[in-house]
Amino acid sequence: MTSLGRVDRRTVLMGGLAAALPGTVLAQAAYPSRPIRMLVGFSAGGGVDAMARMLAPRLGSLLGQQVVVDNRAGAAGLIAGDVTAKAPPDGYTMMLADSSLLIAQYLQPRMTFDPIKSFTPVAAVFMMPLAIIVGNDFPAHTPQEFVDLLKANPAQYSFATSGVGTVQHLGFEMLKHRTGTFVVHIPYRGAAQIVPDVIGGAVPIGVVSVSAAIAQAKGGKLRVLALMNPAHLPGAEDIHPMSEVLPGFNAVPRLFLLLPAGTPPTIVDKLSEATRTVMAAPDLALAAAQLGAVPAYMPAGTVAADLQSESTAWGEVIRDQKISGQ
């Protein structure tokens, strides 16, 4: 074979490689090229599911591919977390998680994943403000009166939440720790059961979503005594936050989008930017408010440290108050 023939073969081979390389780059740049799953760890119809179904079509429209909500209910979101953590890190499986995922590691020793290390954050998206509700004949009317009443009457009052280890539960435990009070916890299955019992006097205090609280308060059936987030909310300016009495007090469930750990930064950045655009839409805040949520976007670059900080804070509450998941 002549040297010219060898050169020709090498040229053809190099040309083939050169042709392949742009195709690889194009394949990467074309993300997404197929539908994306958005896992939700709760049943259809709940608050987190409602937020997912608000985000999914908006993200899909921007990304040019359908974003499909996939409900994997059970174990307070841990089933969906496990599926997401074990999925290929290719950007086609993500999870809309809430703060319960950060809490579970302290109460569920058999967790199959680490809520921080097993994921790559995309963005924080919403917070779901909570309120302390009481019956109309409850003796306290302001956050300060509430704290004074609990201090003066240790173990005389009880509070209802949607379960052990929820943000509702741990938020009130944080309040107890900050005020040195003792109030008995009564776990319920959800606000649908708590609200009627507060109205009827079966339990004096409840912690529920702001949307559930205000709906009943407007009808005069109960009173919203305080917010558990640190600031007033639009449309509820007359309800005072506990932070007015306990500076820095903040107990609010947050929602955030997660990808499996190891997802390429280019994919993370694209999803984070698409999420930022969706969250900035003028009509989104109004739609979220109707579902009891407040937009609280945070980009991928800063949300990881924030989630670690939140996780640490819940761990401290659990240890200080000696809370067990059993």
DAKA-V842173 format. One record per residue. N is the residue number from 1. PSI is psi in whole degrees, -180 to 180 (NA if undefined). Layout:
BEGIN
((N;PSI) (N;PSI))
END
This chain:
BEGIN
((1;138) (2;162) (3;-31) (4;-40) (5;-41) (6;-41) (7;-42) (8;-41) (9;-41) (10;-38) (11;-44) (12;-43) (13;-47) (14;-38) (15;-39) (16;-41) (17;-42) (18;-36) (19;-33) (20;-38) (21;-49) (22;-36) (23;-40) (24;-45) (25;-42) (26;-37) (27;-40) (28;-43) (29;-19) (30;-2) (31;134) (32;146) (33;3) (34;169) (35;152) (36;136) (37;135) (38;102) (39;141) (40;131) (41;16) (42;164) (43;158) (44;141) (45;-15) (46;179) (47;-46) (48;-41) (49;-41) (50;-39) (51;-39) (52;-41) (53;-16) (54;-41) (55;-41) (56;-53) (57;-31) (58;-43) (59;-43) (60;-40) (61;-40) (62;-38) (63;-15) (64;12) (65;149) (66;137) (67;115) (68;123) (69;129) (70;104) (71;121) (72;73) (73;151) (74;148) (75;40) (76;39) (77;-4) (78;-28) (79;-47) (80;-38) (81;-41) (82;-44) (83;-43) (84;-45) (85;-33) (86;-3) (87;155) (88;139) (89;60) (90;6) (91;3) (92;1) (93;120) (94;170) (95;136) (96;102) (97;163) (98;179) (99;-22) (100;-27) (101;-34) (102;-27) (103;-35) (104;-32) (105;-25) (106;-16) (107;-13) (108;87) (109;-17) (110;21) (111;142) (112;1) (113;164) (114;125) (115;-14) (116;-53) (117;-24) (118;-4) (119;159) (120;116) (121;143) (122;-50) (123;152) (124;142) (125;-47) (126;159) (127;152) (128;86) (129;146) (130;156) (131;150) (132;123) (133;151) (134;163) (135;163) (136;-24) (137;9) (138;136) (139;-22) (140;146) (141;-13) (142;163) (143;-41) (144;-44) (145;-36) (146;-50) (147;-45) (148;-40) (149;-45) (150;-38) (151;-38) (152;-14) (153;66) (154;135) (155;12) (156;-15) (157;158) (158;158) (159;143) (160;138) (161;176) (162;16) (163;159) (164;132) (165;1) (166;165) (167;-36) (168;-47) (169;-52) (170;-32) (171;-42) (172;-33) (173;-36) (174;-42) (175;-44) (176;-43) (177;-43) (178;-29) (179;-8) (180;33) (181;164) (182;116) (183;137) (184;131) (185;133) (186;105) (187;132) (188;-177) (189;-8) (190;172) (191;-28) (192;-27) (193;-32) (194;-49) (195;-49) (196;-35) (197;-32) (198;-44) (199;-43) (200;-9) (201;6) (202;-31) (203;135) (204;-27) (205;140) (206;154) (207;114) (208;175) (209;151) (210;-39) (211;-43) (212;-38) (213;-49) (214;-37) (215;-41) (216;-35) (217;-37) (218;-28) (219;1) (220;15) (221;-20) (222;177) (223;142) (224;110) (225;-36) (226;155) (227;149) (228;-4) (229;162) (230;5) (231;159) (232;154) (233;143) (234;133) (235;-6) (236;41) (237;-21) (238;-5) (239;123) (240;142) (241;152) (242;-22) (243;-17) (244;-26) (245;-36) (246;89) (247;132) (248;-3) (249;129) (250;110) (251;95) (252;128) (253;138) (254;152) (255;140) (256;151) (257;134) (258;147) (259;162) (260;147) (261;142) (262;1) (263;133) (264;140) (265;-33) (266;-38) (267;-44) (268;-47) (269;-40) (270;-43) (271;-39) (272;-42) (273;-40) (274;-39) (275;-41) (276;-44) (277;-44) (278;-44) (279;-21) (280;-4) (281;133) (282;-32) (283;-8) (284;-42) (285;-40) (286;-44) (287;-39) (288;-40) (289;-35) (290;-18) (291;9) (292;23) (293;158) (294;127) (295;134) (296;60) (297;139) (298;131) (299;165) (300;-36) (301;-22) (302;-15) (303;-29) (304;-48) (305;-35) (306;-39) (307;-38) (308;-42) (309;-44) (310;-43) (311;-44) (312;-41) (313;-43) (314;-36) (315;-39) (316;-41) (317;-45) (318;-43) (319;-45) (320;-39) (321;3) (322;51) (323;136) (324;146) (325;-7) (326;NA))
END
